[in-house]
Amino acid sequence: MDCAEDGCRRPAAVRVHDPRGDDRDVCLPHARSLAQREGVVAAPIEDADAEWP
Ligand SMILES: [Zn+2]
């Protein structure tokens, strides 16, 4: 599965729980960015292609 962010083709590796929007699966760079926002929780996807560092 690809990252849910528009225009991003990296493999989704993290599920982001966003209190202001839908939960979605995104790549690591987007997860890091989204996790800076208050209330957002990012959790690694167990069987994702990318590795959690
Ligand atoms: Zn992405």
N, CA, C, O and the ligand as a Tripos MOL2 file, in Angstrom:
@<TRIPOS>MOLECULE
protein
  213   211    54     0     0
PROTEIN
NO_CHARGES

@<TRIPOS>ATOM
      1 N           0.8500   -1.2060    0.0000 N.3       1 MET1
      2 CA          0.0000    0.0000    0.0000 C.3       1 MET1
      3 C           0.8790    1.2470    0.0000 C.2       1 MET1
      4 O           1.8750    1.3160    0.7210 O.2       1 MET1
      5 N           0.5060    2.2220   -0.8080 N.am      2 ASP2
      6 CA          1.2610    3.4680   -0.8570 C.3       2 ASP2
      7 C           0.8080    4.4340    0.2380 C.2       2 ASP2
      8 O          -0.2810    4.3140    0.7990 O.2       2 ASP2
      9 N           1.6770    5.3830    0.5130 N.am      3 CYS3
     10 CA          1.3730    6.4600    1.4490 C.3       3 CYS3
     11 C           0.0810    7.1690    1.0500 C.2       3 CYS3
     12 O          -0.1940    7.3560   -0.1350 O.2       3 CYS3
     13 N          -0.7080    7.5630    2.0500 N.am      4 ALA4
     14 CA         -2.0090    8.1830    1.7900 C.3       4 ALA4
     15 C          -1.9160    9.6620    1.4310 C.2       4 ALA4
     16 O          -2.8970   10.2490    0.9750 O.2       4 ALA4
     17 N          -0.7470   10.2700    1.6310 N.am      5 GLU5
     18 CA         -0.6130   11.6870    1.3090 C.3       5 GLU5
     19 C          -0.5960   11.9010   -0.2040 C.2       5 GLU5
     20 O          -0.0540   11.0820   -0.9470 O.2       5 GLU5
     21 N          -1.1880   12.9950   -0.6500 N.am      6 ASP6
     22 CA         -1.2740   13.2810   -2.0800 C.3       6 ASP6
     23 C           0.1170   13.3600   -2.7050 C.2       6 ASP6
     24 O           1.0080   14.0300   -2.1810 O.2       6 ASP6
     25 N           0.2890   12.6750   -3.8170 N.am      7 GLY7
     26 CA          1.5130   12.7790   -4.5810 C.3       7 GLY7
     27 C           2.6780   11.9920   -4.0170 C.2       7 GLY7
     28 O           3.7850   12.0800   -4.5500 O.2       7 GLY7
     29 N           2.4730   11.2400   -2.9760 N.am      8 CYS8
     30 CA          3.5560   10.4830   -2.3530 C.3       8 CYS8
     31 C           3.4670    9.0140   -2.7620 C.2       8 CYS8
     32 O           2.4210    8.3830   -2.6100 O.2       8 CYS8
     33 N           4.5650    8.4780   -3.2780 N.am      9 ARG9
     34 CA          4.5730    7.0980   -3.7710 C.3       9 ARG9
     35 C           5.3650    6.1550   -2.8790 C.2       9 ARG9
     36 O           5.5520    4.9910   -3.2340 O.2       9 ARG9
     37 N           5.8230    6.6150   -1.7600 N.am     10 ARG10
     38 CA          6.5700    5.7290   -0.8760 C.3      10 ARG10
     39 C           5.6180    4.7270   -0.2130 C.2      10 ARG10
     40 O           4.4290    5.0110   -0.0630 O.2      10 ARG10
     41 N           6.1280    3.5710    0.1800 N.am     11 PRO11
     42 CA          5.2620    2.5810    0.8280 C.3      11 PRO11
     43 C           4.8160    3.0560    2.2110 C.2      11 PRO11
     44 O           5.5950    3.6360    2.9670 O.2      11 PRO11
     45 N           3.5640    2.8020    2.5180 N.am     12 ALA12
     46 CA          3.0560    3.1650    3.8400 C.3      12 ALA12
     47 C           3.6600    2.2440    4.8870 C.2      12 ALA12
     48 O           3.6810    1.0250    4.7150 O.2      12 ALA12
     49 N           4.1450    2.8220    5.9560 N.am     13 ALA13
     50 CA          4.7760    2.0310    7.0150 C.3      13 ALA13
     51 C           4.2020    2.3430    8.3920 C.2      13 ALA13
     52 O           4.4760    1.6450    9.3680 O.2      13 ALA13
     53 N           3.3980    3.4060    8.4520 N.am     14 VAL14
     54 CA          2.9200    3.8720    9.7450 C.3      14 VAL14
     55 C           1.4380    4.2270    9.6520 C.2      14 VAL14
     56 O           1.0050    4.8600    8.6890 O.2      14 VAL14
     57 N           0.6750    3.8230   10.6430 N.am     15 ARG15
     58 CA         -0.7270    4.2480   10.7200 C.3      15 ARG15
     59 C          -0.7990    5.4580   11.6300 C.2      15 ARG15
     60 O          -0.3380    5.4400   12.7710 O.2      15 ARG15
     61 N          -1.3990    6.5220   11.0800 N.am     16 VAL16
     62 CA         -1.5160    7.7740   11.8240 C.3      16 VAL16
     63 C          -2.9560    7.9490   12.2910 C.2      16 VAL16
     64 O          -3.9010    7.8760   11.5060 O.2      16 VAL16
     65 N          -3.0930    8.1810   13.5870 N.am     17 HIS17
     66 CA         -4.4080    8.4520   14.1710 C.3      17 HIS17
     67 C          -4.4870    9.9530   14.4110 C.2      17 HIS17
     68 O          -3.8360   10.4870   15.3090 O.2      17 HIS17
     69 N          -5.2880   10.6200   13.6000 N.am     18 ASP18
     70 CA         -5.3840   12.0770   13.6410 C.3      18 ASP18
     71 C          -6.7330   12.4860   14.2150 C.2      18 ASP18
     72 O          -7.7700   12.1810   13.6250 O.2      18 ASP18
     73 N          -6.7370   13.1710   15.3590 N.am     19 PRO19
     74 CA         -8.0150   13.5650   15.9790 C.3      19 PRO19
     75 C          -8.8090   14.5600   15.1370 C.2      19 PRO19
     76 O         -10.0100   14.7320   15.3470 O.2      19 PRO19
     77 N          -8.1440   15.2150   14.1840 N.am     20 ARG20
     78 CA         -8.8330   16.1990   13.3490 C.3      20 ARG20
     79 C          -9.1510   15.6670   11.9570 C.2      20 ARG20
     80 O          -9.6670   16.4070   11.1200 O.2      20 ARG20
     81 N          -8.8520   14.3970   11.6970 N.am     21 GLY21
     82 CA         -9.1220   13.8460   10.3740 C.3      21 GLY21
     83 C          -9.2290   12.3290   10.4380 C.2      21 GLY21
     84 O          -9.2850   11.7350   11.5150 O.2      21 GLY21
     85 N          -9.2560   11.7240    9.2650 N.am     22 ASP22
     86 CA         -9.3500   10.2750    9.2010 C.3      22 ASP22
     87 C          -8.0160    9.6290    9.5620 C.2      22 ASP22
     88 O          -6.9480   10.1910    9.3240 O.2      22 ASP22
     89 N          -8.1060    8.4440   10.1380 N.am     23 ASP23
     90 CA         -6.8980    7.6370   10.2910 C.3      23 ASP23
     91 C          -6.3980    7.2660    8.9020 C.2      23 ASP23
     92 O          -7.2000    7.0170    8.0020 O.2      23 ASP23
     93 N          -5.0880    7.2280    8.7200 N.am     24 ARG24
     94 CA         -4.5530    6.8590    7.4130 C.3      24 ARG24
     95 C          -3.1570    6.2570    7.5580 C.2      24 ARG24
     96 O          -2.4660    6.4330    8.5610 O.2      24 ARG24
     97 N          -2.7840    5.5410    6.5080 N.am     25 ASP25
     98 CA         -1.4730    4.8970    6.4990 C.3      25 ASP25
     99 C          -0.5200    5.7380    5.6550 C.2      25 ASP25
    100 O          -0.8180    6.0660    4.5060 O.2      25 ASP25
    101 N           0.6170    6.0800    6.2280 N.am     26 VAL26
    102 CA          1.5700    6.9410    5.5240 C.3      26 VAL26
    103 C           2.9850    6.3760    5.6380 C.2      26 VAL26
    104 O           3.2510    5.4560    6.4120 O.2      26 VAL26
    105 N           3.8940    6.9660    4.8300 N.am     27 CYS27
    106 CA          5.3000    6.5610    4.8650 C.3      27 CYS27
    107 C           5.9820    7.1600    6.0970 C.2      27 CYS27
    108 O           5.3970    7.9720    6.8130 O.2      27 CYS27
    109 N           7.2080    6.7500    6.3250 N.am     28 LEU28
    110 CA          7.9240    7.2280    7.5100 C.3      28 LEU28
    111 C           8.1350    8.7360    7.5280 C.2      28 LEU28
    112 O           7.8790    9.3650    8.5550 O.2      28 LEU28
    113 N           8.5990    9.3520    6.4180 N.am     29 PRO29
    114 CA          8.7790   10.8150    6.4620 C.3      29 PRO29
    115 C           7.4870   11.5630    6.7660 C.2      29 PRO29
    116 O           7.4910   12.5190    7.5410 O.2      29 PRO29
    117 N           6.3960   11.1400    6.1690 N.am     30 HIS30
    118 CA          5.1300   11.8130    6.4520 C.3      30 HIS30
    119 C           4.6740   11.5470    7.8840 C.2      30 HIS30
    120 O           4.0860   12.4200    8.5220 O.2      30 HIS30
    121 N           4.9390   10.3600    8.3830 N.am     31 ALA31
    122 CA          4.5530   10.0490    9.7580 C.3      31 ALA31
    123 C           5.2960   10.9500   10.7400 C.2      31 ALA31
    124 O           4.7260   11.4430   11.7130 O.2      31 ALA31
    125 N           6.5840   11.1530   10.4580 N.am     32 ARG32
    126 CA          7.3660   12.0230   11.3460 C.3      32 ARG32
    127 C           6.8200   13.4430   11.3390 C.2      32 ARG32
    128 O           6.7390   14.1010   12.3760 O.2      32 ARG32
    129 N           6.4440   13.9020   10.1430 N.am     33 SER33
    130 CA          5.8950   15.2450   10.0250 C.3      33 SER33
    131 C           4.5580   15.3670   10.7490 C.2      33 SER33
    132 O           4.3360   16.3100   11.5080 O.2      33 SER33
    133 N           3.6730   14.4040   10.5050 N.am     34 LEU34
    134 CA          2.3380   14.4490   11.1050 C.3      34 LEU34
    135 C           2.4030   14.3090   12.6220 C.2      34 LEU34
    136 O           1.5900   14.8910   13.3400 O.2      34 LEU34
    137 N           3.3650   13.5400   13.1020 N.am     35 ALA35
    138 CA          3.4600   13.2820   14.5430 C.3      35 ALA35
    139 C           3.8610   14.5240   15.3340 C.2      35 ALA35
    140 O           3.7740   14.5410   16.5620 O.2      35 ALA35
    141 N           4.3080   15.5770   14.6140 N.am     36 GLN36
    142 CA          4.6460   16.8280   15.2970 C.3      36 GLN36
    143 C           3.3910   17.5520   15.7730 C.2      36 GLN36
    144 O           3.4560   18.4070   16.6560 O.2      36 GLN36
    145 N           2.2470   17.2040   15.1800 N.am     37 ARG37
    146 CA          1.0140   17.9070   15.5300 C.3      37 ARG37
    147 C           0.4440   17.3510   16.8400 C.2      37 ARG37
    148 O           0.5440   16.1590   17.1340 O.2      37 ARG37
    149 N          -0.1420   18.2420   17.5960 N.am     38 GLU38
    150 CA         -0.6870   17.8430   18.8850 C.3      38 GLU38
    151 C          -1.8140   16.8320   18.7260 C.2      38 GLU38
    152 O          -2.7140   17.0120   17.9050 O.2      38 GLU38
    153 N          -1.7540   15.7820   19.5110 N.am     39 GLY39
    154 CA         -2.8270   14.8010   19.5290 C.3      39 GLY39
    155 C          -2.6950   13.6850   18.5160 C.2      39 GLY39
    156 O          -3.4420   12.7090   18.5690 O.2      39 GLY39
    157 N          -1.7480   13.8150   17.5860 N.am     40 VAL40
    158 CA         -1.5790   12.7880   16.5630 C.3      40 VAL40
    159 C          -0.7300   11.6360   17.1040 C.2      40 VAL40
    160 O           0.3240   11.8450   17.7060 O.2      40 VAL40
    161 N          -1.2110   10.4330   16.8760 N.am     41 VAL41
    162 CA         -0.4760    9.2470   17.3010 C.3      41 VAL41
    163 C          -0.0670    8.4540   16.0670 C.2      41 VAL41
    164 O          -0.8950    8.1870   15.1970 O.2      41 VAL41
    165 N           1.2060    8.0780   15.9860 N.am     42 ALA42
    166 CA          1.7080    7.2820   14.8700 C.3      42 ALA42
    167 C           2.1570    5.9240   15.3880 C.2      42 ALA42
    168 O           2.9320    5.8380   16.3400 O.2      42 ALA42
    169 N           1.6650    4.8620   14.7530 N.am     43 ALA43
    170 CA          2.0290    3.5100   15.1710 C.3      43 ALA43
    171 C           2.4980    2.7230   13.9600 C.2      43 ALA43
    172 O           1.8540    2.7680   12.9120 O.2      43 ALA43
    173 N           3.6110    2.0000   14.0820 N.am     44 PRO44
    174 CA          4.1130    1.2260   12.9420 C.3      44 PRO44
    175 C           3.1290    0.1410   12.5250 C.2      44 PRO44
    176 O           2.4670   -0.4700   13.3650 O.2      44 PRO44
    177 N           3.0430   -0.0900   11.2200 N.am     45 ILE45
    178 CA          2.1940   -1.1500   10.6940 C.3      45 ILE45
    179 C           2.9990   -2.4550   10.7170 C.2      45 ILE45
    180 O           4.1210   -2.5140   10.2130 O.2      45 ILE45
    181 N           2.4240   -3.4690   11.2930 N.am     46 GLU46
    182 CA          3.1650   -4.7170   11.5480 C.3      46 GLU46
    183 C           3.7860   -5.3120   10.2870 C.2      46 GLU46
    184 O           4.9620   -5.6750   10.2890 O.2      46 GLU46
    185 N           3.0080   -5.4130    9.2150 N.am     47 ASP47
    186 CA          3.4920   -6.1340    8.0400 C.3      47 ASP47
    187 C           3.8360   -5.2100    6.8750 C.2      47 ASP47
    188 O           3.7450   -5.6080    5.7140 O.2      47 ASP47
    189 N           4.2330   -3.9700    7.1910 N.am     48 ALA48
    190 CA          4.5680   -3.0240    6.1380 C.3      48 ALA48
    191 C           5.8610   -3.4120    5.4340 C.2      48 ALA48
    192 O           6.6890   -4.1400    5.9810 O.2      48 ALA48
    193 N           6.0200   -2.9120    4.2050 N.am     49 ASP49
    194 CA          7.2260   -3.2050    3.4320 C.3      49 ASP49
    195 C           8.4540   -2.4990    4.0110 C.2      49 ASP49
    196 O           9.5400   -3.0710    4.0990 O.2      49 ASP49
    197 N           8.2520   -1.2580    4.3950 N.am     50 ALA50
    198 CA          9.3710   -0.4810    4.9100 C.3      50 ALA50
    199 C           9.6840   -0.8980    6.3450 C.2      50 ALA50
    200 O           8.8170   -1.3710    7.0810 O.2      50 ALA50
    201 N          10.9300   -0.7100    6.7130 N.am     51 GLU51
    202 CA         11.3440   -1.0700    8.0650 C.3      51 GLU51
    203 C          11.2620    0.1250    9.0000 C.2      51 GLU51
    204 O          11.6210    1.2430    8.6300 O.2      51 GLU51
    205 N          10.7990   -0.1160   10.1820 N.am     52 TRP52
    206 CA         10.7720    0.9050   11.2340 C.3      52 TRP52
    207 C          12.1770    1.0410   11.8000 C.2      52 TRP52
    208 O          12.7170    0.0650   12.3210 O.2      52 TRP52
    209 N          12.7720    2.1940   11.7160 N.am     53 PRO53
    210 CA         14.1760    2.3360   12.1630 C.3      53 PRO53
    211 C          14.3430    2.1920   13.6750 C.2      53 PRO53
    212 O          15.4590    2.2880   14.1850 O.2      53 PRO53
    213 ZN          4.3470    9.8910    2.2750 Zn       54 ZN54
@<TRIPOS>BOND
     1     1     2 1
     2     2     3 1
     3     3     4 2
     4     3     5 am
     5     5     6 1
     6     6     7 1
     7     7     8 2
     8     7     9 am
     9     9    10 1
    10    10    11 1
    11    11    12 2
    12    11    13 am
    13    13    14 1
    14    14    15 1
    15    15    16 2
    16    15    17 am
    17    17    18 1
    18    18    19 1
    19    19    20 2
    20    19    21 am
    21    21    22 1
    22    22    23 1
    23    23    24 2
    24    23    25 am
    25    25    26 1
    26    26    27 1
    27    27    28 2
    28    27    29 am
    29    29    30 1
    30    30    31 1
    31    31    32 2
    32    31    33 am
    33    33    34 1
    34    34    35 1
    35    35    36 2
    36    35    37 am
    37    37    38 1
    38    38    39 1
    39    39    40 2
    40    39    41 am
    41    41    42 1
    42    42    43 1
    43    43    44 2
    44    43    45 am
    45    45    46 1
    46    46    47 1
    47    47    48 2
    48    47    49 am
    49    49    50 1
    50    50    51 1
    51    51    52 2
    52    51    53 am
    53    53    54 1
    54    54    55 1
    55    55    56 2
    56    55    57 am
    57    57    58 1
    58    58    59 1
    59    59    60 2
    60    59    61 am
    61    61    62 1
    62    62    63 1
    63    63    64 2
    64    63    65 am
    65    65    66 1
    66    66    67 1
    67    67    68 2
    68    67    69 am
    69    69    70 1
    70    70    71 1
    71    71    72 2
    72    71    73 am
    73    73    74 1
    74    74    75 1
    75    75    76 2
    76    75    77 am
    77    77    78 1
    78    78    79 1
    79    79    80 2
    80    79    81 am
    81    81    82 1
    82    82    83 1
    83    83    84 2
    84    83    85 am
    85    85    86 1
    86    86    87 1
    87    87    88 2
    88    87    89 am
    89    89    90 1
    90    90    91 1
    91    91    92 2
    92    91    93 am
    93    93    94 1
    94    94    95 1
    95    95    96 2
    96    95    97 am
    97    97    98 1
    98    98    99 1
    99    99   100 2
   100    99   101 am
   101   101   102 1
   102   102   103 1
   103   103   104 2
   104   103   105 am
   105   105   106 1
   106   106   107 1
   107   107   108 2
   108   107   109 am
   109   109   110 1
   110   110   111 1
   111   111   112 2
   112   111   113 am
   113   113   114 1
   114   114   115 1
   115   115   116 2
   116   115   117 am
   117   117   118 1
   118   118   119 1
   119   119   120 2
   120   119   121 am
   121   121   122 1
   122   122   123 1
   123   123   124 2
   124   123   125 am
   125   125   126 1
   126   126   127 1
   127   127   128 2
   128   127   129 am
   129   129   130 1
   130   130   131 1
   131   131   132 2
   132   131   133 am
   133   133   134 1
   134   134   135 1
   135   135   136 2
   136   135   137 am
   137   137   138 1
   138   138   139 1
   139   139   140 2
   140   139   141 am
   141   141   142 1
   142   142   143 1
   143   143   144 2
   144   143   145 am
   145   145   146 1
   146   146   147 1
   147   147   148 2
   148   147   149 am
   149   149   150 1
   150   150   151 1
   151   151   152 2
   152   151   153 am
   153   153   154 1
   154   154   155 1
   155   155   156 2
   156   155   157 am
   157   157   158 1
   158   158   159 1
   159   159   160 2
   160   159   161 am
   161   161   162 1
   162   162   163 1
   163   163   164 2
   164   163   165 am
   165   165   166 1
   166   166   167 1
   167   167   168 2
   168   167   169 am
   169   169   170 1
   170   170   171 1
   171   171   172 2
   172   171   173 am
   173   173   174 1
   174   174   175 1
   175   175   176 2
   176   175   177 am
   177   177   178 1
   178   178   179 1
   179   179   180 2
   180   179   181 am
   181   181   182 1
   182   182   183 1
   183   183   184 2
   184   183   185 am
   185   185   186 1
   186   186   187 1
   187   187   188 2
   188   187   189 am
   189   189   190 1
   190   190   191 1
   191   191   192 2
   192   191   193 am
   193   193   194 1
   194   194   195 1
   195   195   196 2
   196   195   197 am
   197   197   198 1
   198   198   199 1
   199   199   200 2
   200   199   201 am
   201   201   202 1
   202   202   203 1
   203   203   204 2
   204   203   205 am
   205   205   206 1
   206   206   207 1
   207   207   208 2
   208   207   209 am
   209   209   210 1
   210   210   211 1
   211   211   212 2
@<TRIPOS>SUBSTRUCTURE
     1 MET1         2 RESIDUE 1 A MET
     2 ASP2         6 RESIDUE 1 A ASP
     3 CYS3        10 RESIDUE 1 A CYS
     4 ALA4        14 RESIDUE 1 A ALA
     5 GLU5        18 RESIDUE 1 A GLU
     6 ASP6        22 RESIDUE 1 A ASP
     7 GLY7        26 RESIDUE 1 A GLY
     8 CYS8        30 RESIDUE 1 A CYS
     9 ARG9        34 RESIDUE 1 A ARG
    10 ARG10       38 RESIDUE 1 A ARG
    11 PRO11       42 RESIDUE 1 A PRO
    12 ALA12       46 RESIDUE 1 A ALA
    13 ALA13       50 RESIDUE 1 A ALA
    14 VAL14       54 RESIDUE 1 A VAL
    15 ARG15       58 RESIDUE 1 A ARG
    16 VAL16       62 RESIDUE 1 A VAL
    17 HIS17       66 RESIDUE 1 A HIS
    18 ASP18       70 RESIDUE 1 A ASP
    19 PRO19       74 RESIDUE 1 A PRO
    20 ARG20       78 RESIDUE 1 A ARG
    21 GLY21       82 RESIDUE 1 A GLY
    22 ASP22       86 RESIDUE 1 A ASP
    23 ASP23       90 RESIDUE 1 A ASP
    24 ARG24       94 RESIDUE 1 A ARG
    25 ASP25       98 RESIDUE 1 A ASP
    26 VAL26      102 RESIDUE 1 A VAL
    27 CYS27      106 RESIDUE 1 A CYS
    28 LEU28      110 RESIDUE 1 A LEU
    29 PRO29      114 RESIDUE 1 A PRO
    30 HIS30      118 RESIDUE 1 A HIS
    31 ALA31      122 RESIDUE 1 A ALA
    32 ARG32      126 RESIDUE 1 A ARG
    33 SER33      130 RESIDUE 1 A SER
    34 LEU34      134 RESIDUE 1 A LEU
    35 ALA35      138 RESIDUE 1 A ALA
    36 GLN36      142 RESIDUE 1 A GLN
    37 ARG37      146 RESIDUE 1 A ARG
    38 GLU38      150 RESIDUE 1 A GLU
    39 GLY39      154 RESIDUE 1 A GLY
    40 VAL40      158 RESIDUE 1 A VAL
    41 VAL41      162 RESIDUE 1 A VAL
    42 ALA42      166 RESIDUE 1 A ALA
    43 ALA43      170 RESIDUE 1 A ALA
    44 PRO44      174 RESIDUE 1 A PRO
    45 ILE45      178 RESIDUE 1 A ILE
    46 GLU46      182 RESIDUE 1 A GLU
    47 ASP47      186 RESIDUE 1 A ASP
    48 ALA48      190 RESIDUE 1 A ALA
    49 ASP49      194 RESIDUE 1 A ASP
    50 ALA50      198 RESIDUE 1 A ALA
    51 GLU51      202 RESIDUE 1 A GLU
    52 TRP52      206 RESIDUE 1 A TRP
    53 PRO53      210 RESIDUE 1 A PRO
    54 ZN54       213 GROUP 0 **** ****
